[in-house]
Amino acid sequence: MKQMEVTILGQSYLLACPEGGEALLQAAVRLVDDEMSAIRDAGKVKARERMAVLAALNLAYQLAERPATPQRQAAPDVADQSLDAEATASLDRMIERIDGVLGGDGHLL
């Protein structure tokens, strides 16, 4: 496994990267950096750790909102539907907990 140096919010990180995964890792870094920059630029959150948590949750929420793949849509399975409902409920609970912890720093969504 190779290592890549990346920069997020002006801070450098040395990350492990599988061979051939460089472009995908760079794309992921850009998404995280863009999300953290947007949170920082909004001015409500100052702590880098909180920005990282909010960015991660925002990105996870966006991923969870994506429609199912065509294969899953064509043949829905009861287990898949309950897993999706569980994942959504779990994500909602997590957002509520983080909003409670953040208090005056602002809400996630």
TORKOL-4160 file (C-alpha; in steps of 0.2 Angstrom, whole numbers, padded with zeros to 4 digits, m for minus):
109
<pt num="1" X="0000" Y="0000" Z="0000"/>
<pt num="2" X="0007" Y="0017" Z="m0004"/>
<pt num="3" X="0006" Y="0033" Z="0005"/>
<pt num="4" X="m0001" Y="0050" Z="m0001"/>
<pt num="5" X="0001" Y="0067" Z="0007"/>
<pt num="6" X="m0015" Y="0077" Z="0006"/>
<pt num="7" X="m0021" Y="0094" Z="0012"/>
<pt num="8" X="m0037" Y="0097" Z="0021"/>
<pt num="9" X="m0041" Y="0115" Z="0027"/>
<pt num="10" X="m0022" Y="0119" Z="0025"/>
<pt num="11" X="m0016" Y="0105" Z="0036"/>
<pt num="12" X="m0006" Y="0090" Z="0029"/>
<pt num="13" X="m0010" Y="0072" Z="0031"/>
<pt num="14" X="m0001" Y="0056" Z="0026"/>
<pt num="15" X="m0014" Y="0043" Z="0021"/>
<pt num="16" X="m0012" Y="0025" Z="0016"/>
<pt num="17" X="m0019" Y="0022" Z="m0002"/>
<pt num="18" X="m0021" Y="0006" Z="m0011"/>
<pt num="19" X="m0012" Y="0005" Z="m0028"/>
<pt num="20" X="m0023" Y="0013" Z="m0042"/>
<pt num="21" X="m0034" Y="0022" Z="m0029"/>
<pt num="22" X="m0025" Y="0039" Z="m0030"/>
<pt num="23" X="m0038" Y="0047" Z="m0040"/>
<pt num="24" X="m0052" Y="0041" Z="m0029"/>
<pt num="25" X="m0043" Y="0046" Z="m0013"/>
<pt num="26" X="m0040" Y="0064" Z="m0021"/>
<pt num="27" X="m0058" Y="0065" Z="m0025"/>
<pt num="28" X="m0063" Y="0060" Z="m0007"/>
<pt num="29" X="m0051" Y="0073" Z="0000"/>
<pt num="30" X="m0058" Y="0087" Z="m0011"/>
<pt num="31" X="m0076" Y="0083" Z="m0005"/>
<pt num="32" X="m0070" Y="0083" Z="0013"/>
<pt num="33" X="m0060" Y="0099" Z="0011"/>
<pt num="34" X="m0075" Y="0108" Z="0002"/>
<pt num="35" X="m0087" Y="0102" Z="0015"/>
<pt num="36" X="m0076" Y="0108" Z="0029"/>
<pt num="37" X="m0072" Y="0124" Z="0021"/>
<pt num="38" X="m0090" Y="0128" Z="0018"/>
<pt num="39" X="m0093" Y="0125" Z="0037"/>
<pt num="40" X="m0078" Y="0136" Z="0042"/>
<pt num="41" X="m0084" Y="0149" Z="0030"/>
<pt num="42" X="m0102" Y="0149" Z="0038"/>
<pt num="43" X="m0093" Y="0156" Z="0053"/>
<pt num="44" X="m0103" Y="0146" Z="0066"/>
<pt num="45" X="m0091" Y="0133" Z="0071"/>
<pt num="46" X="m0073" Y="0137" Z="0075"/>
<pt num="47" X="m0066" Y="0120" Z="0081"/>
<pt num="48" X="m0058" Y="0110" Z="0068"/>
<pt num="49" X="m0064" Y="0094" Z="0076"/>
<pt num="50" X="m0082" Y="0099" Z="0076"/>
<pt num="51" X="m0080" Y="0105" Z="0058"/>
<pt num="52" X="m0073" Y="0087" Z="0053"/>
<pt num="53" X="m0088" Y="0079" Z="0062"/>
<pt num="54" X="m0101" Y="0090" Z="0054"/>
<pt num="55" X="m0093" Y="0087" Z="0037"/>
<pt num="56" X="m0092" Y="0068" Z="0039"/>
<pt num="57" X="m0110" Y="0068" Z="0044"/>
<pt num="58" X="m0116" Y="0080" Z="0030"/>
<pt num="59" X="m0107" Y="0069" Z="0018"/>
<pt num="60" X="m0114" Y="0053" Z="0025"/>
<pt num="61" X="m0131" Y="0060" Z="0025"/>
<pt num="62" X="m0129" Y="0065" Z="0006"/>
<pt num="63" X="m0124" Y="0047" Z="0003"/>
<pt num="64" X="m0139" Y="0040" Z="0013"/>
<pt num="65" X="m0151" Y="0051" Z="0003"/>
<pt num="66" X="m0145" Y="0044" Z="m0014"/>
<pt num="67" X="m0157" Y="0032" Z="m0022"/>
<pt num="68" X="m0154" Y="0014" Z="m0022"/>
<pt num="69" X="m0145" Y="0006" Z="m0036"/>
<pt num="70" X="m0156" Y="0001" Z="m0051"/>
<pt num="71" X="m0153" Y="m0018" Z="m0046"/>
<pt num="72" X="m0160" Y="m0015" Z="m0029"/>
<pt num="73" X="m0174" Y="m0005" Z="m0035"/>
<pt num="74" X="m0180" Y="m0018" Z="m0048"/>
<pt num="75" X="m0181" Y="m0032" Z="m0035"/>
<pt num="76" X="m0184" Y="m0024" Z="m0017"/>
<pt num="77" X="m0180" Y="m0036" Z="m0003"/>
<pt num="78" X="m0189" Y="m0035" Z="0014"/>
<pt num="79" X="m0172" Y="m0036" Z="0023"/>
<pt num="80" X="m0165" Y="m0022" Z="0012"/>
<pt num="81" X="m0180" Y="m0011" Z="0016"/>
<pt num="82" X="m0179" Y="m0014" Z="0034"/>
<pt num="83" X="m0160" Y="m0011" Z="0034"/>
<pt num="84" X="m0163" Y="0006" Z="0024"/>
<pt num="85" X="m0176" Y="0010" Z="0038"/>
<pt num="86" X="m0164" Y="0006" Z="0052"/>
<pt num="87" X="m0150" Y="0015" Z="0044"/>
<pt num="88" X="m0161" Y="0031" Z="0041"/>
<pt num="89" X="m0167" Y="0030" Z="0059"/>
<pt num="90" X="m0150" Y="0028" Z="0066"/>
<pt num="91" X="m0143" Y="0042" Z="0056"/>
<pt num="92" X="m0158" Y="0053" Z="0062"/>
<pt num="93" X="m0154" Y="0049" Z="0080"/>
<pt num="94" X="m0135" Y="0052" Z="0077"/>
<pt num="95" X="m0139" Y="0070" Z="0070"/>
<pt num="96" X="m0151" Y="0074" Z="0085"/>
<pt num="97" X="m0137" Y="0069" Z="0097"/>
<pt num="98" X="m0124" Y="0079" Z="0088"/>
<pt num="99" X="m0136" Y="0094" Z="0087"/>
<pt num="100" X="m0138" Y="0092" Z="0106"/>
<pt num="101" X="m0119" Y="0092" Z="0109"/>
<pt num="102" X="m0116" Y="0106" Z="0098"/>
<pt num="103" X="m0128" Y="0117" Z="0107"/>
<pt num="104" X="m0125" Y="0135" Z="0102"/>
<pt num="105" X="m0113" Y="0131" Z="0088"/>
<pt num="106" X="m0127" Y="0128" Z="0076"/>
<pt num="107" X="m0137" Y="0113" Z="0070"/>
<pt num="108" X="m0131" Y="0100" Z="0057"/>
<pt num="109" X="m0145" Y="0102" Z="0045"/>
